[in-house]
Amino acid sequence: MTDEFNTVSEDELHAYVDGHLSQPERGRIEAWLERHPARAEEVRQWQAQTAALKQHFAPYARSDEGDRSLISARRATVAGAAPSSLMLRRIVAGLLIFAAGALAGFYGPRLVAPEPAVVADGASDSLPRQAQSAFLVYASEVRHPVEVGADQQAHLATWLGKRLDYAFKIPDLSRLGFSLVGGRLVPVSGKAGAMLMYQDESGQRLTVLLGRNPGNRETSFRVDSRSGIETFYWIDEELGYAVTGEVPRDLLQKIANECYRQFEGPTAS
């Protein structure tokens, strides 16, 4: 059986991740991804990688008035190139992208690392990065921001708690103006982690990330800010916690304090 949902190419998926499609085309791709969950998960991983790279190199981004003319000239050259030449350029470009990704993974954290006073160790340094990447990917998602909604809160707490081997209560942030949207399972430092999402009446969202801390060290509250995204995080024995959002820092700190208080309170086993 063939229909329009079976015509999505690899190039179209990459264009979707890069934000180069029109709204109708994005809608078609999203409808196709709903029918192909394996590819949808792959696309979400690409989006997370893209967001992480953008964060790493944002301080070095520069724009110039001549950029648009350079792009136009490049498109004209590509349009007149022979098919074999285009294929060769794609292969070379792929190798360059692979090399750039490897270098970004190795040097990126060193280039844009916060001041030593903010970071306690390697494990705590990675926590805000991962929390901010998860926020960038999922907080803007319209159709599927979470896997389990707030209407199944008890199931959500049990499911995520089992995957983390940690029985926790889902914080109630209603007194601070935020209600639970739901949550999902996410990778944190290569292991199962949990992400909870909240939003206020205006639709402003924030996320709470929990993950295993392999370093098994403790830190007090720390704050990390990147491109307008604030993260309060702390590590308590085997677990790391991070609260991330594009909200005023004083409000986010109140939310982080409230999460800390409720996570540290008695939980049902």
C-alpha positions in Angstrom: 0.0 0.0 0.0 1.4 3.4 -1.0 0.2 6.9 -0.1 1.6 10.3 0.7 2.8 9.0 4.1 5.3 6.6 2.4 7.1 9.3 0.5 9.2 11.0 3.2 12.9 10.8 2.3 16.0 11.0 4.5 16.7 14.5 3.1 13.2 15.7 4.1 13.7 14.4 7.6 17.0 16.3 8.0 15.3 19.4 6.5 12.6 19.0 9.1 15.1 18.8 12.0 17.0 21.8 10.6 13.8 23.9 10.3 14.0 24.3 6.5 10.4 23.2 5.7 7.2 25.2 5.2 4.4 24.7 7.7 2.4 22.4 5.4 5.4 20.3 4.8 6.2 20.1 8.5 2.6 19.0 9.2 3.0 16.2 6.6 6.3 15.0 8.1 4.8 15.0 11.6 1.8 13.0 10.4 4.2 10.5 8.8 6.3 10.3 12.0 3.2 9.4 14.0 2.9 6.4 11.8 6.6 5.5 12.1 7.5 5.6 15.8 11.0 4.2 15.2 11.9 7.0 12.8 10.2 9.5 15.1 12.6 8.5 18.0 15.5 8.8 15.6 14.4 12.3 14.6 14.1 13.3 18.3 17.7 12.1 18.9 18.8 14.3 15.9 17.0 17.2 17.4 18.6 16.7 20.8 22.1 16.5 19.1 21.4 19.7 17.1 20.2 21.6 20.2 23.3 20.5 22.1 25.7 21.6 19.3 23.9 25.0 19.0 24.3 25.5 22.7 28.0 24.6 22.7 28.9 27.0 19.9 26.3 29.8 20.4 28.9 32.2 22.0 31.0 31.9 18.8 28.2 32.5 16.3 28.6 35.7 14.2 26.5 37.1 11.4 27.5 39.4 8.6 25.6 41.4 6.0 27.3 39.5 3.2 26.1 36.1 4.5 22.9 36.1 2.4 24.8 36.8 -0.9 27.2 34.0 -0.1 24.4 31.6 0.4 22.7 32.7 -2.9 25.9 32.3 -4.8 26.4 28.9 -3.3 22.9 27.8 -4.3 23.5 29.0 -7.9 26.7 27.0 -8.1 25.1 23.8 -6.8 22.2 24.2 -9.2 24.5 24.2 -12.2 26.7 21.3 -10.9 26.7 17.9 -12.6 25.0 15.0 -10.6 28.2 13.2 -10.1 29.8 16.4 -8.7 26.9 16.8 -6.3 27.2 13.3 -5.1 31.0 13.7 -4.5 30.3 16.9 -2.6 27.7 15.2 -0.4 30.1 12.5 0.5 32.8 15.0 1.4 30.3 17.1 3.3 29.2 14.0 5.3 32.8 13.3 6.3 33.3 16.9 7.3 30.1 16.8 9.4 31.3 13.6 11.1 34.7 15.1 11.9 33.0 18.3 13.2 30.7 16.3 15.4 33.6 14.4 16.9 35.6 17.6 17.5 32.5 19.3 19.0 32.0 16.4 21.4 35.6 16.6 22.5 36.3 20.3 22.5 32.9 21.8 22.9 32.5 21.4 26.6 36.0 22.8 27.1 35.4 25.8 25.0 32.2 26.9 26.6 32.6 25.5 30.1 31.4 27.8 33.0 33.8 29.2 35.5 35.2 26.7 38.0 33.3 28.2 40.9 30.0 27.1 39.2 30.9 23.4 38.4 31.8 20.9 41.1 32.9 18.0 38.8 32.4 16.4 35.4 29.2 14.7 36.4 27.6 17.9 37.7 28.8 19.8 34.6 27.0 17.5 32.2 23.7 17.6 34.1 22.7 21.2 33.2 23.8 20.6 29.6 21.5 17.5 29.3 18.7 19.3 31.1 18.9 22.3 28.7 19.0 20.0 25.7 15.9 18.1 26.9 14.1 21.4 27.5 14.9 22.7 24.0 13.7 19.5 22.4 10.5 18.8 24.3 9.3 22.1 25.8 8.5 23.4 22.3 6.9 20.2 21.1 3.2 20.7 20.4 1.7 17.3 19.8 3.8 15.0 21.9 5.7 16.9 24.6 5.3 14.0 27.1 4.8 10.2 26.9 2.4 10.0 29.9 0.0 12.9 30.7 -0.9 14.4 34.0 -4.2 12.5 33.9 -2.2 9.4 34.7 0.1 10.9 37.4 0.1 7.8 39.6 1.2 5.6 36.8 3.8 8.1 35.6 5.4 8.2 39.1 5.4 4.4 39.4 6.8 3.9 35.8 9.6 6.4 36.0 10.4 5.4 39.6 10.9 1.8 38.5 13.2 2.8 35.6 15.3 4.9 38.0 15.0 2.4 40.8 13.8 5.3 43.0 10.4 5.9 44.4 9.6 9.6 44.1 6.7 11.9 44.4 5.9 14.2 41.5 6.2 17.7 42.8 3.1 19.8 43.1 4.0 23.3 41.8 0.4 24.7 41.7 1.1 27.3 44.4 3.8 28.7 42.2 1.4 28.9 39.2 2.6 25.7 37.3 0.6 22.6 36.7 1.9 19.2 35.6 1.7 18.4 31.8 3.2 14.9 32.2 6.5 13.2 31.8 8.7 10.9 29.8 11.7 8.6 30.0 14.9 10.3 28.7 18.6 9.3 28.6 20.7 10.9 31.3 24.5 10.2 31.2 23.8 7.0 29.2 21.2 5.7 31.7 17.5 5.8 32.2 16.4 9.3 33.4 13.1 11.0 34.0 11.8 14.3 32.7 8.7 16.1 34.2 7.1 19.0 32.4 5.0 21.8 33.8 3.3 24.9 32.4 1.6 28.0 33.7 -1.7 29.6 32.4 0.1 31.4 29.7 1.6 28.2 28.3 5.1 28.9 29.6 6.8 25.6 30.2 9.6 24.3 32.4 11.1 20.9 32.9 12.4 18.9 35.9 15.1 16.3 35.0 16.2 13.4 37.3 19.1 11.1 36.5 21.7 8.8 38.1 24.9 10.5 39.3 27.8 8.0 38.6 30.2 10.3 40.5 28.2 9.8 43.7 29.1 13.3 45.0 27.0 15.9 46.6 26.6 19.5 45.5 24.6 22.4 46.8 22.2 24.4 44.6 24.0 25.6 41.5 22.8 27.8 38.6 23.7 27.6 34.9 22.5 30.1 32.3 22.8 29.6 28.5 21.1 31.7 25.8 18.3 32.8 28.1 17.7 29.3 29.5 18.2 29.1 33.3 18.9 25.8 35.1 19.0 25.2 38.9 20.6 21.9 39.7 21.9 19.8 42.6 23.2 16.3 43.2 22.2 14.3 46.3 24.1 11.0 46.7 23.2 8.9 43.7 20.7 11.2 42.0 21.0 14.5 40.1 18.2 17.0 39.7 17.8 19.9 37.3 15.0 22.5 36.9 15.1 24.3 33.6 13.1 27.1 32.0 12.9 30.5 30.3 11.4 32.2 33.4 12.9 34.8 35.7 15.7 33.4 37.8 14.1 34.2 41.2 10.9 32.3 40.2 12.9 29.3 38.9 14.9 29.3 42.2 11.6 29.1 44.1 10.4 26.3 42.0 13.8 24.4 42.4 13.5 24.9 46.2 10.0 23.5 46.2 11.1 20.5 44.1 13.9 19.9 46.5 11.6 20.0 49.5 9.1 17.6 48.0 11.7 15.2 46.6 13.4 15.0 49.9 10.1 14.5 51.8 8.6 11.1 52.6 7.7 9.0 49.6 5.6 5.9 49.2 7.5 2.8 48.3 
